[in-house]
Amino acid sequence: MTITWTNFFVQVIAFGILYLLLSKYAFGPLFGIMEKRRQLVKEQIDTAERNRSESERFLEEQKQSLQQARKEAYDIIEQAKSTGSKQADDIIAAARGESSRLKEEAVRDIEAEKNKAIASLKSEVGGLSVQIASKILEKQVDAGAQGELVDQYLKDVGKKS
């Protein structure tokens, strides 16, 4: 194979002219399009990165909101338990106080009734004693008759009550 130098130089000159024409009319717009494409891809990557950062921040905010809601729910439940327990204690204390009051009132009523019964009994005994004494004074009797008279009045008192 023989190389002809003239063809070689013609091809090199044709390649040079083609390169100059391509660089003037084709490479400039082609590189411009490629640069625009590179900028677009870079902007999309930056936007995706910002979106990812925002979504991570939003996710963190949502986790904190959920944590806060759980804490508030727990606090509400604890407060309800505390209030319920306090109300139960108050109800028990009120019931005990009422029970004590009723017991004291019953004791006072019993004591009053007892005192009335004692006063009534004293009054009756006093009246019977006076009657017995008047009967004894009316009849001056011996000791056996006097015992019978007392027994009779006691039987009468037993029938009356």
Buried (B, 14 or more C-beta within 10 A) or exposed (E): EEEEEEEEEEEEEEEEEEEEEEEEEEEEEEEEEEEEEEEEEEEEEEEEEEEEEEEEEEEEEEEEEEEEEEEEEEEEEEEEEEEEEEEEEEEEEEEEEEEEEEEEEEEEEEEEEEEEEEEEEEEEEEEBEEEBEEBBEEEEEEEEEBEEBBEEBEEEBEEEE
